[in-house]
Amino acid sequence: MTGWDELDRFLRTDPRDVGCDEALRLLHVYVDLILDVGGDEAARRYPGVAAHLVACGPCEEDLQGLLFAAQMNAPPESEEDVR
């Protein structure tokens, strides 16, 4: 990657992007919203986090891991799920 590539990527950054620190601070809240009301609503409520997750691969991986863990530890929704 050249210096020009890095500059171009920086200039294309969504101004709503909250950065890694803020995204990670809110990630558990964002995951809860995704599970409760869906990804579109979570992105509407936290547009800066959504913008950051689109741009940052490592934070997106953290999101996917947290979603997976939350789904694996969620209680069954009905008695049929227990069987």
Residue pairs with C-beta under 8 A, 6 or more apart in sequence:
13 55
14 51
14 52
14 54
14 55
16 47
16 48
16 51
17 48
17 51
17 52
17 55
18 26
18 48
18 49
18 51
18 52
19 52
20 52
20 56
20 58
20 59
22 48
22 49
22 52
23 30
23 48
23 49
23 52
23 53
23 56
23 59
24 59
24 62
26 46
26 49
27 49
27 59
27 62
27 63
27 66
28 66
29 46
30 42
30 46
30 49
30 63
31 63
31 66
31 67
31 70
32 70
33 41
33 42
33 45
33 46
34 42
34 67
35 67
35 70
35 71
35 74
42 49
42 50
43 49
43 50
52 59
53 59
53 60
53 63
54 60
76 82
